[in-house]
Amino acid sequence: MKEQRKLIRLEVSDFLEIRSVDAVKAVTCTCVNITSMGVCFCSQEEFKPGQNLIINYFMPDELDSVQLSVCSRWSEFVGTKQGYFCGAEIVSIEEGKQEKFVNYYLQRLQDRLSK
């Protein structure tokens, strides 16, 4: 079965802190790719499909993070080193920082298309 992607995925290796909405402790992860509507990341902790999460997304060259509310869509164990490969849909972006996150995505997209 051929997978057909509708959105451009940008390969990244950005730092994330992720926690479920009902948890206090966050886990650190690496973002693998982003689209305008979602993020994929590797985590030693499994996040179940349908689970609501808070991601602090640290963009390179920025001094702070942007908080994303996301809903986990899938999770697959890929190995002991990487842990789980997870995909999440962005539900909302921290108020007042939407433009910062969108500009980051658009700059990465422009960089990719200009190569």
PESUL-V423468 format. One record per pair of residues at least 12 apart in sequence whose ideal C-beta (glycine too) atoms are under 10 Angstrom apart, sorted by the first residue. I is the first residue (numbers start at 0). J is the second residue. If there is no record, write none. Layout:
BEGIN
i=I j=J
i=I j=J
END
This chain:
BEGIN
i=4 j=34
i=5 j=34
i=5 j=36
i=6 j=33
i=6 j=34
i=6 j=35
i=6 j=36
i=6 j=37
i=7 j=32
i=7 j=33
i=7 j=34
i=7 j=35
i=7 j=104
i=7 j=107
i=7 j=108
i=7 j=111
i=7 j=112
i=8 j=31
i=8 j=32
i=8 j=33
i=8 j=34
i=8 j=37
i=8 j=39
i=8 j=111
i=9 j=30
i=9 j=32
i=9 j=33
i=9 j=34
i=9 j=35
i=9 j=103
i=9 j=104
i=9 j=106
i=9 j=107
i=9 j=108
i=9 j=110
i=9 j=111
i=10 j=30
i=10 j=31
i=10 j=32
i=10 j=33
i=10 j=39
i=10 j=107
i=10 j=111
i=11 j=29
i=11 j=30
i=11 j=31
i=11 j=32
i=11 j=33
i=11 j=38
i=11 j=39
i=11 j=40
i=11 j=56
i=11 j=58
i=11 j=59
i=11 j=103
i=11 j=104
i=11 j=107
i=12 j=29
i=12 j=30
i=12 j=31
i=12 j=32
i=12 j=59
i=13 j=28
i=13 j=29
i=13 j=30
i=13 j=31
i=13 j=32
i=13 j=33
i=13 j=38
i=13 j=40
i=13 j=56
i=13 j=57
i=13 j=58
i=13 j=59
i=13 j=64
i=13 j=103
i=13 j=107
i=14 j=27
i=14 j=28
i=14 j=29
i=14 j=30
i=14 j=55
i=14 j=56
i=14 j=57
i=14 j=58
i=14 j=59
i=14 j=64
i=15 j=27
i=15 j=28
i=15 j=29
i=15 j=30
i=15 j=38
i=15 j=40
i=15 j=41
i=15 j=42
i=15 j=54
i=15 j=55
i=15 j=56
i=15 j=57
i=15 j=64
i=15 j=67
i=16 j=28
i=16 j=53
i=16 j=54
i=16 j=55
i=16 j=56
i=16 j=57
i=16 j=64
i=16 j=66
i=17 j=30
i=17 j=38
i=17 j=40
i=17 j=42
i=17 j=44
i=17 j=46
i=17 j=52
i=17 j=53
i=17 j=54
i=17 j=55
i=17 j=56
i=17 j=67
i=17 j=69
i=17 j=71
i=17 j=85
i=17 j=87
i=18 j=44
i=18 j=46
i=18 j=52
i=18 j=53
i=18 j=54
i=18 j=55
i=19 j=44
i=19 j=46
i=19 j=47
i=19 j=50
i=19 j=51
i=19 j=52
i=19 j=53
i=19 j=71
i=20 j=50
i=20 j=51
i=20 j=52
i=20 j=53
i=20 j=68
i=21 j=50
i=21 j=51
i=22 j=44
i=22 j=52
i=22 j=53
i=24 j=44
i=25 j=44
i=25 j=52
i=25 j=53
i=25 j=54
i=25 j=55
i=26 j=42
i=26 j=43
i=26 j=44
i=26 j=46
i=26 j=82
i=27 j=42
i=27 j=43
i=27 j=55
i=27 j=57
i=28 j=40
i=28 j=41
i=28 j=42
i=28 j=43
i=28 j=44
i=28 j=46
i=28 j=54
i=28 j=82
i=28 j=83
i=28 j=85
i=29 j=41
i=29 j=42
i=29 j=81
i=30 j=54
i=30 j=56
i=30 j=57
i=30 j=58
i=31 j=81
i=31 j=84
i=31 j=85
i=31 j=86
i=32 j=86
i=33 j=56
i=33 j=67
i=33 j=89
i=33 j=100
i=33 j=103
i=33 j=104
i=33 j=107
i=33 j=108
i=34 j=86
i=34 j=88
i=34 j=89
i=34 j=104
i=34 j=108
i=35 j=89
i=35 j=100
i=35 j=101
i=35 j=104
i=35 j=105
i=35 j=108
i=36 j=69
i=36 j=87
i=36 j=88
i=36 j=89
i=36 j=90
i=37 j=67
i=37 j=69
i=37 j=70
i=37 j=72
i=37 j=86
i=37 j=87
i=37 j=88
i=37 j=89
i=37 j=90
i=38 j=52
i=38 j=54
i=38 j=56
i=38 j=67
i=38 j=69
i=38 j=85
i=38 j=86
i=38 j=87
i=38 j=88
i=38 j=89
i=39 j=72
i=39 j=73
i=39 j=84
i=39 j=85
i=39 j=86
i=39 j=87
i=40 j=54
i=40 j=56
i=40 j=69
i=40 j=82
i=40 j=83
i=40 j=84
i=40 j=85
i=40 j=86
i=40 j=87
i=41 j=77
i=41 j=78
i=41 j=80
i=41 j=81
i=41 j=82
i=41 j=83
i=41 j=84
i=41 j=85
i=42 j=74
i=42 j=81
i=42 j=82
i=42 j=83
i=42 j=84
i=42 j=85
i=43 j=79
i=43 j=80
i=43 j=81
i=43 j=82
i=43 j=83
i=44 j=74
i=44 j=82
i=44 j=83
i=44 j=85
i=45 j=71
i=45 j=74
i=45 j=75
i=45 j=76
i=45 j=82
i=45 j=83
i=45 j=85
i=46 j=69
i=46 j=70
i=46 j=71
i=46 j=72
i=46 j=73
i=46 j=74
i=46 j=83
i=46 j=85
i=46 j=86
i=46 j=87
i=47 j=71
i=47 j=73
i=47 j=74
i=47 j=85
i=48 j=70
i=48 j=71
i=48 j=72
i=48 j=73
i=48 j=74
i=48 j=85
i=48 j=86
i=48 j=87
i=49 j=70
i=49 j=71
i=49 j=72
i=50 j=69
i=50 j=70
i=50 j=71
i=50 j=72
i=50 j=74
i=50 j=85
i=50 j=87
i=51 j=68
i=51 j=69
i=51 j=70
i=51 j=71
i=51 j=87
i=51 j=90
i=52 j=67
i=52 j=68
i=52 j=69
i=52 j=70
i=52 j=71
i=52 j=85
i=52 j=87
i=52 j=90
i=53 j=66
i=53 j=67
i=53 j=68
i=53 j=69
i=53 j=93
i=54 j=66
i=54 j=67
i=54 j=68
i=54 j=69
i=54 j=87
i=54 j=89
i=55 j=67
i=55 j=93
i=56 j=69
i=56 j=89
i=56 j=92
i=56 j=93
i=56 j=96
i=56 j=100
i=56 j=103
i=58 j=96
i=58 j=99
i=58 j=100
i=58 j=102
i=58 j=103
i=58 j=104
i=58 j=106
i=58 j=107
i=59 j=103
i=59 j=107
i=60 j=103
i=60 j=106
i=61 j=96
i=61 j=99
i=61 j=100
i=61 j=103
i=63 j=96
i=63 j=99
i=64 j=93
i=64 j=96
i=64 j=100
i=65 j=92
i=65 j=93
i=65 j=95
i=65 j=96
i=65 j=97
i=65 j=99
i=65 j=100
i=65 j=101
i=65 j=103
i=66 j=91
i=66 j=92
i=66 j=93
i=66 j=94
i=66 j=96
i=66 j=100
i=67 j=87
i=67 j=89
i=67 j=90
i=67 j=91
i=67 j=92
i=67 j=93
i=67 j=96
i=67 j=100
i=68 j=87
i=68 j=89
i=68 j=90
i=68 j=91
i=68 j=92
i=68 j=93
i=69 j=85
i=69 j=86
i=69 j=87
i=69 j=88
i=69 j=89
i=69 j=90
i=69 j=91
i=69 j=92
i=70 j=87
i=70 j=88
i=70 j=89
i=70 j=90
i=71 j=83
i=71 j=85
i=71 j=86
i=71 j=87
i=71 j=88
i=72 j=85
i=72 j=86
i=72 j=87
i=72 j=88
i=73 j=85
i=73 j=86
i=73 j=87
i=74 j=86
i=74 j=87
END
